[in-house]
Amino acid sequence: MSELVETEERSERHRQLLKKVADNAWSATWIRDDSGTFMFVNEAFKKLYQLGDQQVTDSKADDLFDEDTASEMKAMDKEVLESGDRVEFEKEFNVVGEKKYLKFSLFPIFDAPGDEKLVGGVAFDITGEKESRSLLEESVKEKETLLMEIHHRVKNNLAVVSGMMQLQAFKERNKKVQEKLLDSTSRIKTMATIHELLYKSSSFTNLKFDEDIKSLISSIKETYQSSVDLGISYDLDSVELNINQAIPCSLIVNEVVTNVLKHAYDDGDSGTLQVTLNDKEGDIVMKIRDDGKGLPDDFEERKGEDSLGMVLIDTLAQQLDAEYYYTSMDPGVEFKLTFEKGEAKGTGSYVNEKSAR
């Protein structure tokens, strides 16, 4: 008898300790049987559901809550018992006329002493967190809308400037001045195209360069309205670049394709431009090859003398920390650009960092 009494006392102490722990937990905790009767609840449960001093243990959900809440509780218990697995979810609950967002974790308890099927559960009130998240999402959406509007306006302003320059170029009688105006028009259009692609994309820091390069080259051809019948073939890997790499890379494409249209063919010629883009484990390789007249014999000597385009390519390649080559082919010329894909964020950090080296 002494051993039995001692065992019972020890069991009661353990029960009281577990109850103390449960009552001081900040999450609502409970156990119900398969009929919906509460076997155990802690103080946090009573506080969450505003039950006050009501007797909850041995009461059914139908006795404590309105019909909708009781039905939802029984439906959740049924799902857990039938699946035999833990279930976690967020749900909006009507607690004594007040809407609250609760996060639930329910789990089955099988073969408990004296009971065959029980459901244990914990719940957290995440109403404040949900409201804060909603406000944050609204704020982010507002900022995205503003960024979209900024890119849209910049694109429109650049389009107006390039349009005026193009109109001036078409009216210019001096051939060299006309070429320089068209070169500048093409560069401005390229920057406008980038802003257009940004406000149309789902990201304001990254561009799908494999898709955008086609739009860029199409815009360049439209600007020059060359008499050359130039077909273009593409072999492009899926490549996403942050804006700090996409801008200089796009401007390099503009310079290279512009040089092809101006120098690779004679008026009335036809040709093919092959554009490839590969991502080799983070190393980006872009090739632009024409089948035109090829490089002049004194290309290396003349490369930086009078050509703003070559100076820009060299400067932009330095910003990308890239290597580039012009190679004579049979027929034509291949331009190759190689650089490491960067993860820098923002609108100028990458360029500034590279320029400072």
Secondary structure, 3 states (H helix, E strand, C coil): CHHHHHHHHHHHHHHHHHHHHHHHCCCEEEEEECCCEEEEECHHHHHHCCCCCCCCCCCEHHHHCCHHHHHHHHHHHHHHHHHCCCEEEEEEEEECCEEEEEEEEEEEEEEECCEEEEEEEEEEECHHHHHHHHHHHHHHHHHHHHHHHHHHHHHHHHHHHHHHHHHHHHHCCCHHHHHHHHHHHHHHHHHHHHHHHHHHCCCCCEEEHHHHHHHHHHHHHHHHCCCCEEEEEEEECCCEEEHHHHHHHHHHHHHHHHHHHHHHCCCCCEEEEEEEEEEECCEEEEEEEECCCCCCCCHHHHCCCCCHHHHHHHHHHHHHCCEEEEEECCCCEEEEEEEECCCCCCCCHHHHHHHCC
